[in-house]
Amino acid sequence: MAATMRLPALLALAGAACLPAVAAESVPARQGFKWSTAAADTFLRRFPDPDSIHWVNSTNHFSWQAGYAMFTFEKLWRLTGDARYLDYIRRYVDQQVDERGNVPNFSPAALDNFLPGYAILFMYEQTGLAKYRIAATRMRDGFRGYPRNSDGSFWHGDWARHQLWVDGVFMGEMFLARYGAVVGEREYAFGEVTRQMTLALRHCVKPNGLLLHGWDESKSASWADRRTGLAPEVWSEGLGWYAVLIADVLDYLPGDDPGRGALLGALRNLCRGLKDVQDQKTGMWCQVVDKPGEPGNWNETSGTGMFIYLIRKSINRGYIGGAEYLPVAEKAYAGIISKAAVDPDGLVDIRDCSSIGIQDSYEAYIHSPKEVNPFAPVTSFILGTSIMEAR
């Protein structure tokens, strides 16, 4: 996510959060009510054209915001079977890919720009149409010559020279993992995925299993420690994207993949670390994840949704034990829905969200705006609540 573009990417009608609303505690009593589908349906009402998903003051709709929304709507479609979610993804993809498989708005200038290719691969799986395969292959070719650090780790973008961001690892490797499984080049694709994820762990993981926000090989970024090159803190949403990636990537890697064991170990360490720093009062996780008791720290919604997803999916897959971790997920679910409210028009607003780039200090992280309804946190809310509400 480009620091120069990290403006509050508020959803339209975000001001509705200031109107009278139905408290979260009273809504689930309605028969059949689910926060995940209520929030998703609100998203569709506010953004019927998926090309409207982009930064404020920008028109680039082929980047991670839309890609992450499609990523989550696919999961919701698989859970609910609701054709509206499938149609929304199809409309988005068909507005990006022409009949010859060209993707005019794609630029391999940043890892963020690869994530929408995940939805293109999904449509290829659903239809078998050659144009989607061609488009995905053209995007895959964007990795040829993509800039790297001396150890092979990808730069976050050409504007972030020598910088590895843990959220950027999700943006690039989620696409590449599915590409390997669906289209081919499995040896390259899976090898690159495990390589990039392992390099992020090597540089950014802390003894508690959580990952710092980023690493700068040049040590020249304002946020980089002049000795280690590391970012100062573990940011909620940034760690959240790595959490979602590590939860999902094992679905694509073969059982005998040489990098699988290390990633599974990292997943378990991450879940353990999250359990240890969960806010025991609210069940949520904080903006600076592993400092819940520090002055000024606050419960952040987007990362919490992502961590719920990691923990619940890891239980479902048998990676971690339900007896130990299901109470963690359930407590977090109770916390995250307290950040939601239904306005008089039946629209769901999500508060206490953070959409930022890497910051220079603890103080900068905790004093970042508490946003209402940015794209990614709304999507993360849907991701976390949907896996908990699945039957």
C-alpha positions as CSV (number, residue, x, y, z in Angstrom):
1,M,0.0,0.0,0.0
2,A,1.6,3.2,-1.2
3,A,2.5,5.6,1.6
4,T,1.8,8.5,-0.6
5,M,-1.7,7.2,-1.2
6,R,-2.5,6.2,2.4
7,L,-5.3,8.7,2.7
8,P,-8.4,7.7,4.7
9,A,-10.1,5.5,2.1
10,L,-13.5,6.0,3.5
11,L,-16.5,4.3,2.0
12,A,-19.3,6.5,0.6
13,L,-21.8,7.4,3.3
14,A,-19.3,6.8,6.0
15,G,-21.0,9.7,7.8
16,A,-23.9,7.5,8.4
17,A,-22.0,6.2,11.5
18,C,-22.9,9.6,13.1
19,L,-26.6,8.8,12.8
20,P,-28.7,6.9,15.3
21,A,-27.8,3.2,15.0
22,V,-28.8,-0.1,16.3
23,A,-26.3,-1.4,18.8
24,A,-24.5,-4.6,17.9
25,E,-25.6,-6.4,21.0
26,S,-29.3,-6.1,20.0
27,V,-29.1,-7.1,16.4
28,P,-28.1,-10.8,16.5
29,A,-31.5,-11.5,18.2
30,R,-33.1,-11.1,14.8
31,Q,-33.8,-14.5,13.4
32,G,-31.2,-15.4,10.8
33,F,-29.2,-12.2,11.1
34,K,-25.5,-12.5,10.2
35,W,-23.1,-9.7,10.5
36,S,-21.1,-11.0,7.6
37,T,-23.8,-10.9,5.0
38,A,-25.3,-7.7,6.4
39,A,-21.9,-6.0,6.0
40,A,-21.4,-7.6,2.5
41,D,-24.9,-6.5,1.4
42,T,-24.1,-3.0,2.6
43,F,-20.9,-3.0,0.5
44,L,-22.9,-4.0,-2.6
45,R,-25.5,-1.3,-2.0
46,R,-22.8,1.4,-1.5
47,F,-20.7,0.2,-4.4
48,P,-22.9,-1.5,-7.0
49,D,-20.1,-0.9,-9.6
50,P,-16.9,-2.6,-8.3
51,D,-14.8,-0.2,-10.4
52,S,-15.7,2.4,-7.7
53,I,-13.4,0.6,-5.3
54,H,-10.3,2.7,-5.2
55,W,-8.4,5.3,-3.2
56,V,-10.0,8.7,-2.6
57,N,-8.8,11.1,-5.3
58,S,-7.7,8.2,-7.5
59,T,-9.3,6.3,-10.3
60,N,-7.1,3.2,-10.3
61,H,-9.4,0.3,-9.5
62,F,-6.9,-2.4,-10.4
63,S,-5.1,-2.6,-7.2
64,W,-5.3,-4.3,-3.8
65,Q,-8.5,-2.6,-2.5
66,A,-10.6,-4.2,-5.1
67,G,-8.5,-7.3,-5.2
68,Y,-9.0,-7.9,-1.5
69,A,-12.8,-7.3,-1.7
70,M,-13.1,-9.9,-4.5
71,F,-10.9,-12.3,-2.5
72,T,-13.4,-12.1,0.4
73,F,-16.6,-12.1,-1.7
74,E,-15.4,-15.4,-3.3
75,K,-15.1,-16.9,0.2
76,L,-18.6,-15.5,1.1
77,W,-20.0,-17.0,-2.1
78,R,-18.6,-20.4,-1.2
79,L,-20.1,-20.2,2.3
80,T,-23.5,-18.9,1.2
81,G,-24.0,-19.9,-2.4
82,D,-25.5,-16.4,-3.0
83,A,-25.1,-15.7,-6.7
84,R,-25.0,-12.0,-6.1
85,Y,-21.4,-12.3,-4.8
86,L,-20.3,-14.4,-7.7
87,D,-21.9,-11.9,-10.1
88,Y,-20.1,-9.0,-8.4
89,I,-16.7,-10.7,-8.9
90,R,-17.6,-11.6,-12.5
91,R,-18.5,-8.0,-13.2
92,Y,-15.3,-6.7,-11.7
93,V,-13.1,-9.1,-13.7
94,D,-14.9,-8.5,-16.9
95,Q,-14.4,-4.8,-16.5
96,Q,-10.6,-5.4,-16.2
97,V,-10.0,-8.1,-18.9
98,D,-10.8,-7.6,-22.6
99,E,-11.6,-10.4,-25.0
100,R,-8.0,-10.8,-26.0
101,G,-6.8,-11.3,-22.4
102,N,-5.3,-7.8,-22.0
103,V,-5.4,-6.1,-18.6
104,P,-5.0,-2.4,-19.5
105,N,-4.9,-1.1,-15.9
106,F,-2.3,-3.6,-14.6
107,S,1.2,-2.3,-13.8
108,P,3.8,-4.5,-12.2
109,A,5.2,-1.5,-10.4
110,A,4.1,-2.8,-6.9
111,L,3.1,-6.0,-5.3
112,D,-0.2,-4.4,-4.5
113,N,-1.2,-4.5,-8.1
114,F,-1.0,-8.3,-8.4
115,L,-3.8,-9.1,-6.0
116,P,-6.8,-8.6,-8.4
117,G,-5.3,-11.4,-10.5
118,Y,-6.5,-13.7,-7.8
119,A,-10.1,-13.0,-8.9
120,I,-9.1,-13.4,-12.6
121,L,-7.8,-16.9,-11.8
122,F,-11.1,-17.6,-9.9
123,M,-13.1,-16.7,-13.1
124,Y,-10.8,-19.0,-15.1
125,E,-11.6,-21.8,-12.7
126,Q,-15.3,-21.1,-13.0
127,T,-15.5,-20.7,-16.8
128,G,-12.4,-22.2,-18.5
129,L,-12.3,-19.1,-20.8
130,A,-8.9,-18.6,-22.4
131,K,-9.0,-14.9,-22.0
132,Y,-8.7,-15.2,-18.2
133,R,-5.8,-17.6,-18.4
134,I,-4.0,-15.3,-20.8
135,A,-4.7,-12.3,-18.5
136,A,-3.3,-14.2,-15.5
137,T,-0.2,-15.3,-17.4
138,R,0.5,-11.7,-18.5
139,M,0.3,-10.7,-14.8
140,R,2.5,-13.6,-13.8
141,D,5.0,-12.2,-16.3
142,G,5.1,-9.1,-14.2
143,F,7.4,-11.0,-11.8
144,R,10.0,-11.4,-14.5
145,G,12.5,-8.7,-13.6
146,Y,10.6,-7.5,-10.6
147,P,13.0,-5.7,-8.3
148,R,14.5,-7.6,-5.4
149,N,16.8,-7.1,-2.5
150,S,20.2,-8.9,-2.5
151,D,18.7,-11.9,-0.7
152,G,15.9,-12.3,-3.3
153,S,13.1,-10.6,-1.4
154,F,10.7,-8.5,-3.5
155,W,10.6,-4.8,-3.0
156,H,7.2,-3.6,-1.9
157,G,7.1,-1.4,-5.0
158,D,9.3,0.7,-7.2
159,W,8.5,3.7,-5.0
160,A,9.6,1.7,-1.9
161,R,13.1,0.7,-3.0
162,H,14.7,-2.1,-0.9
163,Q,11.6,-2.3,1.3
164,L,9.9,-5.5,2.3
165,W,6.4,-5.0,3.8
166,V,4.7,-8.0,5.3
167,D,1.3,-6.9,3.9
168,G,2.9,-6.8,0.4
169,V,3.9,-10.4,0.7
170,F,0.2,-11.2,0.8
171,M,-0.6,-9.1,-2.2
172,G,2.0,-10.8,-4.5
173,E,2.1,-14.3,-3.2
174,M,-1.6,-15.0,-2.8
175,F,-1.9,-14.5,-6.6
176,L,1.2,-16.5,-7.4
177,A,0.1,-19.5,-5.2
178,R,-3.2,-19.7,-7.0
179,Y,-1.5,-19.2,-10.4
180,G,0.8,-22.2,-9.7
181,A,-2.2,-24.4,-8.7
182,V,-4.5,-23.3,-11.6
183,V,-2.3,-22.5,-14.5
184,G,1.1,-24.1,-14.0
185,E,4.7,-23.4,-13.5
186,R,4.2,-25.0,-10.1
187,E,7.9,-25.4,-9.3
188,Y,8.6,-21.7,-9.9
189,A,5.3,-20.5,-8.4
190,F,5.4,-22.5,-5.2
191,G,9.1,-22.1,-4.8
192,E,8.8,-18.3,-5.0
193,V,5.8,-18.2,-2.7
194,T,7.6,-20.2,0.1
195,R,10.8,-18.2,-0.6
196,Q,9.2,-14.8,-0.1
197,M,7.2,-15.9,2.9
198,T,10.2,-17.4,4.5
199,L,12.3,-14.3,3.8
200,A,9.6,-12.2,5.5
201,L,9.8,-14.4,8.5
202,R,13.6,-14.3,8.6
203,H,13.7,-10.6,8.6
204,C,10.5,-9.6,10.5
205,V,9.4,-12.3,12.9
206,K,9.8,-11.6,16.6
207,P,10.4,-14.2,19.4
208,N,6.7,-14.0,20.1
209,G,5.8,-15.3,16.6
210,L,4.5,-12.0,15.4
211,L,6.0,-10.0,12.5
212,L,7.1,-6.4,12.5
213,H,5.6,-4.3,9.7
214,G,8.6,-4.3,7.4
215,W,12.3,-4.3,6.7
216,D,14.5,-2.0,4.6
217,E,17.7,-3.5,3.3
218,S,19.1,0.0,2.7
219,K,18.2,1.2,6.2
220,S,17.4,4.6,4.7
221,A,13.6,4.7,5.2
222,S,12.4,7.1,7.9
223,W,10.9,4.2,9.8
224,A,13.9,1.9,9.5
225,D,16.1,1.1,12.4
226,R,19.6,2.3,11.3
227,R,21.2,-0.9,12.5
228,T,18.7,-3.6,11.6
229,G,16.5,-1.9,8.9
230,L,13.4,-3.1,10.8
231,A,10.1,-1.2,11.3
232,P,9.5,-0.2,14.9
233,E,6.2,-2.1,15.6
234,V,3.8,-4.9,14.7
235,W,0.9,-3.2,13.0
236,S,-2.5,-4.8,13.2
237,E,-3.7,-4.8,9.6
238,G,-0.2,-5.4,8.2
239,L,0.3,-8.6,10.2
240,G,-3.3,-9.5,9.4
241,W,-2.6,-9.9,5.7
242,Y,0.4,-12.1,6.4
243,A,-2.0,-14.1,8.7
244,V,-4.5,-14.6,6.0
245,L,-1.8,-15.6,3.5
246,I,-0.3,-18.2,5.8
247,A,-3.8,-19.6,6.5
248,D,-4.6,-20.0,2.9
249,V,-1.3,-20.8,1.2
250,L,-1.3,-24.3,2.6
251,D,-4.4,-25.0,0.6
252,Y,-2.3,-24.6,-2.6
253,L,1.1,-26.1,-1.6
254,P,1.5,-29.8,-2.1
255,G,1.8,-32.0,0.9
256,D,5.4,-32.8,0.1
257,D,6.4,-29.2,-0.7
258,P,9.8,-28.6,1.0
259,G,8.7,-25.2,2.4
260,R,5.4,-26.4,3.9
261,G,6.7,-27.6,7.2
262,A,8.4,-24.3,8.1
263,L,5.3,-22.3,7.2
264,L,3.1,-24.6,9.3
265,G,5.4,-24.1,12.2
266,A,5.3,-20.3,11.6
267,L,1.5,-20.5,11.5
268,R,1.3,-22.2,14.9
269,N,3.8,-19.7,16.4
270,L,1.7,-16.9,15.1
271,C,-1.5,-18.3,16.5
272,R,0.2,-18.8,19.8
273,G,1.6,-15.3,19.8
274,L,-1.8,-13.8,19.0
275,K,-3.4,-15.8,21.8
276,D,-0.9,-14.4,24.2
277,V,-1.5,-10.8,23.4
278,Q,-5.3,-10.8,22.9
279,D,-7.0,-8.1,24.8
280,Q,-8.6,-10.1,27.6
281,K,-11.3,-7.4,28.2
282,T,-12.6,-7.0,24.7
283,G,-11.3,-10.1,22.9
284,M,-9.9,-7.9,20.1
285,W,-6.3,-7.1,19.1
286,C,-4.7,-3.7,19.2
287,Q,-3.4,-1.3,16.6
288,V,0.1,-2.2,17.9
289,V,-0.6,-5.9,18.3
290,D,1.8,-7.0,21.0
291,K,1.5,-4.0,23.3
292,P,-2.1,-4.2,24.5
293,G,-1.3,-2.6,27.8
294,E,0.6,0.3,26.6
295,P,-0.8,3.9,26.9
296,G,-2.9,5.0,24.0
297,N,-3.1,1.7,22.2
298,W,-6.6,0.8,20.9
299,N,-8.6,-2.1,19.6
300,E,-8.3,-2.2,15.8
301,T,-11.1,-3.9,13.7
302,S,-9.4,-4.9,10.5
303,G,-6.5,-6.9,12.0
304,T,-8.9,-8.5,14.4
305,G,-11.1,-9.8,11.5
306,M,-8.0,-11.2,9.9
307,F,-6.7,-12.9,13.0
308,I,-10.2,-14.4,13.6
309,Y,-10.0,-15.9,10.1
310,L,-6.5,-17.3,10.7
311,I,-7.4,-18.9,14.0
312,R,-10.8,-20.3,13.0
313,K,-9.5,-21.7,9.6
314,S,-6.5,-23.2,11.3
315,I,-8.8,-25.0,13.7
316,N,-11.0,-26.2,10.8
317,R,-7.9,-27.5,9.0
318,G,-6.5,-29.2,12.1
319,Y,-3.4,-27.1,12.2
320,I,-4.2,-26.0,15.8
321,G,-6.4,-27.4,18.6
322,G,-10.0,-26.3,18.9
323,A,-10.1,-26.8,22.7
324,E,-7.3,-24.2,23.1
325,Y,-8.1,-21.8,20.3
326,L,-11.9,-21.8,19.7
327,P,-12.5,-19.7,22.8
328,V,-9.9,-17.2,21.5
329,A,-11.8,-16.9,18.2
330,E,-15.2,-16.7,19.9
331,K,-14.1,-14.0,22.2
332,A,-12.6,-12.0,19.3
333,Y,-15.9,-12.4,17.4
334,A,-17.8,-11.0,20.3
335,G,-15.4,-8.1,20.3
336,I,-15.4,-7.3,16.6
337,I,-19.2,-7.2,16.3
338,S,-19.2,-4.5,19.0
339,K,-17.5,-2.3,16.4
340,A,-20.5,-2.6,14.0
341,A,-23.8,-0.8,14.0
342,V,-26.8,-0.7,11.7
343,D,-28.0,2.7,10.6
344,P,-31.7,3.7,10.0
345,D,-31.4,2.7,6.4
346,G,-30.3,-0.8,7.3
347,L,-26.6,-0.2,6.3
348,V,-23.8,-1.5,8.5
349,D,-21.0,0.8,9.6
350,I,-17.7,-0.4,10.9
351,R,-15.6,1.8,13.2
352,D,-12.1,1.9,14.8
353,C,-10.3,0.9,11.6
354,S,-6.8,1.8,10.4
355,S,-5.6,2.1,6.8
356,I,-2.0,3.4,6.9
357,G,1.5,2.6,5.7
358,I,4.6,1.9,7.8
359,Q,5.0,4.5,10.6
360,D,8.1,5.8,12.3
361,S,7.1,5.1,15.9
362,Y,4.7,3.6,18.4
363,E,3.2,7.1,18.9
364,A,2.6,7.5,15.2
365,Y,0.8,4.1,15.0
366,I,-1.5,4.8,17.9
367,H,-2.3,8.4,16.8
368,S,-3.3,7.3,13.3
369,P,-7.0,8.1,12.6
370,K,-9.6,5.7,13.9
371,E,-11.5,5.5,10.6
372,V,-15.0,4.5,9.7
373,N,-15.7,2.1,6.8
374,P,-12.4,2.0,4.9
375,F,-12.4,-0.6,2.2
376,A,-10.0,-3.1,3.6
377,P,-11.3,-3.1,7.2
378,V,-14.9,-3.6,6.1
379,T,-13.6,-6.5,4.0
380,S,-11.7,-7.9,6.9
381,F,-14.8,-7.6,9.1
382,I,-16.7,-9.7,6.5
383,L,-13.8,-12.2,6.3
384,G,-13.7,-12.8,10.1
385,T,-17.4,-12.8,10.8
386,S,-18.3,-15.0,7.9
387,I,-16.0,-17.9,9.0
388,M,-17.4,-17.7,12.5
389,E,-21.0,-17.5,11.3
390,A,-20.7,-20.4,8.8
391,R,-22.9,-23.4,9.5
